[in-house]
Amino acid sequence: MSRKMNIISQFFKVAILTTAALSVVPALAATVLTYGEPGPNRGARASATKWFAQEVEKRSGGDLKIDIMWGGALFKANASRQSIAAGVVDMGTIIPDYFPKEMVSFTLTNLPFENLDPWVGLKTNFEHMKSSEVTSNLAEQNLSFVTSYMLSNVIVLCKGSAVRTLEDIKGKKIRGVGTFGKIFGDLGANLVSMSIYKAYQGLGNGLLDCSLGYMSATIALKQHEASDSLTKLNWGTYTGLGIFINKDTLTKLSPSQRKVIDEVGADFINYLGENIMQADKRAEDLLTQGIDGRKLEIITLSSSDSAQLYAASQYHITKWEKEANESGLAGKTMVENYKAALKKYSQKRDQNGYPWAR
């Protein structure tokens, strides 16, 4: 064989061996983050959580995926903070009212401020939770805030006699919602400690006369089946519910993966604002018209009674300021900044409309 033919032969042998070696190298696997969610796989919040996971996968080109564990499969709501911080899951939903001391910076957003607009509440919450002071406070717990949920305006569901005025709550066995529930207790309600996920049974077996909740969640949790009336309180929005990620997990992600988490978290606010407002309207229409032949009486509390609820809220806002100060946070400044942000985003809405309608 000529020297030239030998060189050509050796070249093709190397090419074949190189191709064979490359063919057995596996493609890099996607990073999969586990997500713990205490609620069921239905309703407006579940739809929003799915959207978040889908957007993360899409925007990362499949490089980052989220595996959602529904219905408290890995931990219950009252163990979410410590479970995410300890790495039982990578991410998850935290309801801060279960952790009033540890999550004091977050519970500010659960106070009944004078705002009934879900989008305004979400934008304000997001700005507050992304502040340097809150970020540092969470980092000490090995947590990082991703984005805000919104459960919308607080309503009260009742079995039997309805709540038509504030006088009607006196002596009633009522499941509360955070500070909203405490204020009901201040005004004479007999508070019952019970998870919102068990309120269906509570209303059905008589342990509860009423339960504080949210319009669209009423259908998602099937609580309309155990209720006779729903009273719109026109008394603040429950915004303090969020997606958090284990700080160690976040640190291990690549810069591009962290960027995707940040961007989807920011865009989630506008998506959820529109989603919640539509879901609340759809739920109210369904509950009024009837679902499978069952209708709820929809009642609206008088403006004077709603004003009384806001007046009663001030004690708890001042109390929160003191608790925040004791935790090393600037409580009064945080409250003032929060109120200013509510005003700012209300003005932006009035001037420019909602982002999805522009």
N, C-alpha and C positions, 0 to 999 in steps of 0.2 A: 504494500500500500504506500502510495506516495506520501511525502511529508504533508502536503497540502490537504490530501484526503483525510489524513489522520487528525489534523487540527480541526477540520469540519466535523468529523465523527465525535471528537471529544466535546466540542461545543454543544452538539445536540444532546449528548449524555447529560451534561450539566444542566441544560435547559429543562430536560425531562425530570431530573431529580428535584430541581427547584420548584417546578410546577406541582409535583407530587407533594412536596413538603408544605407548600402554601395551601393545598387543598384540604389538609387535615388540621389547619389552625382554626379553631372555632371563632365565630364572630363575638365581639365583646358583648357581654350580657348587659341588659338594661338594669339600672338601679331601681329596686322596688322598695317603696316605703310603706310600712303597715300603718293603717289609720283606724283608731278606735272611735266609734260613734255610739253613744248610749241610746239614741232614738231609732225608730223603725225605718225600714227602707221604703218609705212612702211619705208623701206630703211635700210642701214647698222647701223645707230645709233639706230633705233627702235629695230632691232634684238639684238644688244648688250645690250640694256636696259632690254629686256625680259630675256636675258641670265643671267644678274645680278640678277633679281628678282627670277628666277628659282633656281639659285645656292644658294641664301640666304635661300630659303625655304627648299631645299634639304639638305644642310649642317647643318641646324638647326633641322632637323628631323621634320619639319612642325611647329616648335615652333615660327618661325618668318616668316611673309609673307609680301609681298609688293603689294599694289594695285595701279597700274599705271593709271593716268588720262591723256589721250592723247590730243593733239591738242589745248593746252591752255585752257582746259575746266574750270580750277579753277583760273588761272591767266595768263596773257600774259607774254611774255619773258621779257618785260621791268619792270615787277613787281615781278620777281622771287625772288630776294634777300630779299626784305622786307617781302614777303609772307612766305618764308621758315623760316626766322628769327622770325616772329611773330606767327608761328605755324598754319598758314592757312592750310598747309600740313606738314607732318613730314620730307619729303625729296623732292628733286627735282633737275632739271637741271638749272644751272646758266650760262648765257652768260655774262662774266664780262665787255664786251665793253659797255653794257648799264649802268654800274656803275663805271666809270673810277676813281672816287675819293674813294669810299668805298672799291672797289675791286682792288686797285692799286697793291697789292702784287700778284694778279692773272694775271693782264693784262701784266705783264712781259712776260708771256708765249705766248702772242699774237704778240710779236714783230717779224719782219722778220729776224731771225737769219739764218745763212748759214747752213741749214739742210733740206734735202728733204725726210728723212726717217721717216715714221710715228711711227715705234716702238721706235726709238731713241728719237724722240720728246716726246712720251708718258712717257718713263722711266725718262727722264730729268724733265718733268713737275711734275710727281709724287714725285720725290725726292725734288724738290723745294717746292711744296705745303705741304709736310710733315715736313718741317724744323720747328724748334721751333719758329722762329721769325714769320713765316706766320701763324702757328697754334695759337699763342697768338693774332695776329692781327684779325683773324677770330673769336676767342672766344669773343672778345669785341663786336662783332655783333651778338652773340648768334648763331654762325654757326660753323660747323666742316666739314672739307674736307673729302670726302670718296674716290673718284678716278677721273681719268681724262678721258675725251672723246677726240676724235681726228676727225677732219673734213678733214684732209689730205691737200695736196698741193692746193694752191689757183690758180684757173683758172678764165678766163673771158668769159662769154657767150654774144654773140651779135646778134641782129636782124638787118638785112641789112648789111651794110659794116662791115667787120671784123677788128679785131686788129691784124695786121701783124708785126708792129713795134711800138715802144713807141710813135712815132710821131702820130700814128693813134688814140691815146686816147684823144688828144687835142680837146677840144670843145664838146666831146661826153657826153651825159647825162648818167652817170654811177652810179649805186648803189654800194657803197663801203662795205668793210669788215674791221671794226676796223682801225688799223694803216695802213693796206694795202690800204684801201680806201683813207686815208688821204694823203698817198704818191702819189697815182694816182692824187689827187687834186693838190698836189705840182707840178706835172708834166703836168698840164694843163687840166685835166678832169673836167667836170662840175658835181660835186657830187650831187646826189639826195638822200635825207634821206628816206629810205624805208626798211621795214623788208624783210628778204630773203623770208619769206613765202608769200609776196605779189609781189615778182619780176615777177612771171608768168604773172600776170595781167599787170604789168608795161611794160614788154616787148611786150605784146600783144596789148596794147592800145596806145603805143608811148610815154608814160611818161619816158621810159628808152630806150636808145640805146643799153646799155650793163649792165651786172650785174656781179660783182665778186662773185664767189661761189666755189664749190668743185665738183670733178668728179662724185663720186657716188651719192651725193645729187642732182645732176642735174636730174637724173631719178626719184629718190624718190619724188622730188617736181614737177615732170613733166615739168620742165623748158625747156627741149629739144623741147617740142611741140611749144614753142614760140620763138625759137632761130634758127639761121642759121649756126652759127659757134661757135667753142670753142677753145680758145687759152691757151695753157699750158705755164705758165709764168716762171716755174722753179725758184721760188722765195719764199722759206720758207714754213713752214707748220703752219696751224692754229690749235694749240693745246689747247689753253686756253678756255676750255669748260668743265664743270665738274659736278659731282654729289656731292651735299652737304646735310647735315642733320642738323636739328634743334638741337642745343647743349643740350637744356633741354630734348628733346626726347632721345638723345643718353645717357644722364646721367641716365635716368629712365630704360634703358634696363638692363637686367641681364649681368653679366660678360661673360657668354657663348654667348649671343646674340651679344654683342659688338665685341667679338672675331671673330664671323662669318662675321660681317660687314667688319672688318679689313682685314680678309683673302680673302674674295671675291673681295674686292676693289683692293688688290694687284694683284690677279690673273687676274682681269679684264684687266689689262694693256697688258698682253701677248695675251689674247683672242682677244681683240679689235685690237691690232697691226696686227695680221694675218688676221682678218676679214676685216679691212679697205683696206689692200693691195690687197686682193682678190677682194673686191667689186670695187675698183678703176679700176683694170684691166678688170673685167667683164663689167663695165660701159663703159669704153673706147672702148672695142670690140663691144658692142651693138650699141653705138653711131656711130661708124665707119661703121658697117654693115647696120645699119638702124633698127629702131623700128617701126613696122606697116608701113613700106615703107618710113619712114622719116629718113634721114641721116643728120648728122652735119659734116661740114668741120672741121677737127682737124688740128690746126696750132700749131707749136712750136716756141716760141719767140727765137731769136738768143741769143747766149751766151753773146755777148757784151751788148745787151739790158738787159738781166738778171743781168749782173754785174752792170749796171747802176742803176737798181732797188735796189740792195743791197747797193750801195754807197749812194743812197738817203735815205736808211733806217737808216743810222747811226745817222742822226740828231734826229730822233724820239727815238732811244735807249738812247742817251744822255739826251733828254728831259724827258724820263721816269725816269732816275736816279735822276734828280732834283725833280720831283714830288714825288718820293718815299722818298727822304730825307725830304721833307716838311711834309710828313705824319709820320715821325719818324722812317722810315726804312733805312737800310744801302743800298741805291740804287746801288752804284758802286760795292760794294762787292757782292750783289745779282746777278748783271749782270756777273761779273767775275766767280762766282760759277756756274751760268747757262751755260756759255760757256764751262767751264771745264767739266761739266756733259755731255754736248753734245759730247765732244771729248771722254770722258770715255766710254760712251755707244756705240759710233761708233767703238771704238777699240774692245770692247767686242763682238760686232756683227761680225767684221772682223775676230777675233780670234776663236770664238766659233759657229758662225752662229746664226740664230734666234732660240729661245727656242723651238718653235713648230717643227723645222726641225732637232733637235738634236737626 
